[in-house]
Amino acid sequence: MNQLFYTTEIENGIARLDAEESRHLLTVLRRREGDRLQMTDGNGFFYEAEILEAGKKQAVVRILETHQTPEPAARLHVAIAPTKQIDRFEWFLEKATEIGIQEITPLLCKRSERTAIRHDRLEKILISAMKQSLQSRLPVLHPLTPFKKLVQQARAPRRFIAWCPDELPPHFMHQLPIATDALVLIGPEGDFTAEEVALAQVNEFSPVGLGPTRLRTETAGVLAVAGFQLAQLHLRKA
C-alpha cells in the first residue's frame, strides 16, 4: 500500500472522494477510470477500490474489497494545552497520530498561552498523518475544553496528570496496566497550577512524571503517547 486515500462518503459499495482527494488522485497522480486505489474511512476499514468516474471536481469509485482492522487493546486519550506557537501543537498532532492515539482534547488551562484553535485545520493534519502512516482509524479531536470541565467529566479507568513538582512522581510508563484505557493531562508551558493539580487529584487523577528533564509541552505529549504504546507492547510480551 503506497498511497492511502480517505473518505467517509461510502454507500452501497460506491464511494466519493472530496475535491482535495480527487485532485490528488486524478491531477497529481494522473489516475484514470479503471485504475485501482486503497482507501480508509477512518473508522477501522481499508478498502480496495476501482475508479468509476474521473470528474473534474470529484472521483467516484467502486468498492472491490473491504478489510476491517481490530480495535486497539487499550485506548489513549491525551488532553493537552495548545502551545502559543500553533505549529508546535500541529507537530504534536502529527506525531501522536503516527505513533498511535485514539482521542485528543485541546485543554484550556489557567496558564494557557493560546485560548483559540482552528478545529478544521487541526482535523486536516490528523487526516494527513493517518494516511501517511497507513492507518485505518482517525483519532477523535474534541473541542477546546476548560480544564475543570474535563477533569470533572472524565470517565477513563486510569487517569493521570503529568506535571513537574520538586519531587519527581512515578514515571507514566510504570503506572500503566495492560489493555486498560488511559487519559493523561499535559499542561501549558508554565505547567499546571497547584489548584489544577489538586482538582485533578480529587477527581482520581494520579500524578506522573515523564522523565528527569524539563520538556516542552508538545514533546511531553509525544513522549506520553510513545510511552503508552511501548508499555502496552512490553506488557503484552511479559
Long-range contacts (C-beta under 8 A, 24 or more apart in sequence): 1-38, 1-46, 1-134, 3-29, 3-37, 3-38, 4-38, 4-39, 4-40, 4-131, 4-134, 5-37, 5-38, 5-39, 5-40, 5-131, 6-39, 6-40, 6-41, 6-42, 6-127, 6-130, 6-131, 6-138, 7-39, 7-41, 8-41, 8-42, 8-43, 10-41, 10-47, 10-63, 13-62, 13-63, 14-52, 14-60, 14-61, 14-62, 14-63, 15-39, 15-47, 15-49, 15-60, 15-61, 15-62, 15-63, 16-58, 16-59, 16-60, 16-61, 17-58, 17-59, 17-60, 17-61, 18-58, 19-57, 19-58, 21-59, 22-55, 22-57, 22-58, 22-59, 25-51, 25-59, 26-54, 26-59, 36-64, 37-61, 40-130, 40-131, 40-135, 40-136, 41-136, 42-127, 42-130, 42-136, 42-137, 42-138, 43-136, 43-137, 43-138, 44-68, 44-69, 44-71, 44-136, 44-137, 45-69, 45-136, 46-136, 69-136, 69-137, 72-100, 72-102, 72-137, 73-178, 73-179, 73-232, 73-236, 74-178, 74-179, 74-180, 74-181, 74-182, 74-228, 74-232, 75-102, 75-103, 75-181, 75-182, 76-100, 76-101, 76-102, 76-103, 76-181, 76-182, 76-183, 76-184, 76-225, 76-228, 76-229, 77-101, 77-102, 77-103, 77-104, 77-105, 77-156, 77-181, 77-182, 77-183, 77-184, 78-103, 78-104, 78-105, 78-183, 78-184, 78-186, 78-221, 78-224, 78-225, 79-104, 79-105, 79-106, 79-107, 79-145, 79-150, 79-183, 79-184, 79-185, 79-186, 80-104, 80-105, 80-106, 80-107, 80-185, 80-186, 80-217, 80-220, 80-221, 81-106, 81-107, 81-108, 81-109, 81-111, 81-112, 81-114, 81-186, 81-187, 81-188, 81-189, 81-217, 82-106, 82-107, 82-112, 82-114, 82-117, 82-144, 83-113, 83-114, 83-188, 83-189, 83-216, 83-217, 83-218, 84-113, 84-114, 84-189, 86-114, 86-117, 88-216, 88-217, 88-218, 89-114, 89-117, 89-122, 89-217, 89-218, 90-121, 90-122, 90-125, 91-218, 92-217, 92-218, 92-221, 92-222, 93-122, 93-125, 93-126, 93-129, 93-141, 94-125, 94-128, 94-129, 95-129, 95-222, 95-225, 96-139, 96-221, 96-222, 96-225, 97-125, 97-126, 97-129, 97-130, 97-133, 97-135, 97-139, 98-129, 98-132, 98-133, 99-222, 99-225, 99-226, 99-229, 100-135, 100-225, 100-229, 101-139, 101-225, 102-137, 102-139, 102-140, 103-139, 103-140, 103-142, 104-139, 104-140, 104-141, 104-142, 105-142, 105-143, 105-145, 105-150, 106-141, 106-142, 106-143, 106-144, 106-145, 107-144, 107-145, 107-147, 107-150, 107-185, 107-186, 107-187, 108-144, 108-145, 108-146, 108-147, 109-147, 109-187, 109-188, 109-192, 109-193, 109-196, 110-147, 110-192, 110-193, 110-195, 110-196, 111-187, 111-188, 111-189, 111-190, 111-191, 111-192, 111-193, 112-188, 113-188, 113-189, 113-190, 115-144, 116-144, 117-144, 119-143, 119-144, 147-185, 147-192, 147-196, 147-199, 148-199, 150-185, 151-185, 151-199, 151-200, 151-203, 151-205, 152-203, 154-183, 154-203, 154-204, 154-205, 156-181, 156-182, 156-183, 157-181, 157-182, 158-182, 158-183, 158-206, 159-183, 159-184, 159-200, 159-203, 159-204, 159-205, 159-206, 160-184, 160-185, 160-205, 160-206, 160-207, 160-208, 161-185, 161-192, 161-197, 161-200, 161-201, 161-205, 161-206, 161-207, 161-208, 162-186, 162-187, 162-207, 162-208, 162-209, 162-210, 162-220, 162-224, 163-187, 163-191, 163-192, 163-197, 163-207, 164-191, 164-209, 164-214, 165-207, 168-209, 168-212, 169-207, 169-208, 169-209, 170-207, 170-208, 170-209, 171-208, 171-209, 171-210, 171-211, 171-227, 172-208, 172-209, 172-210, 172-224, 172-227, 172-228, 173-227, 173-228, 173-230, 173-231, 175-206, 175-208, 176-227, 176-228, 176-231, 176-232, 176-235, 177-235, 178-232, 178-235, 178-236, 178-238, 179-232, 179-235, 182-228, 184-208, 184-224, 184-228, 186-217, 186-220, 186-221, 186-224, 187-217, 188-217, 189-216, 189-217
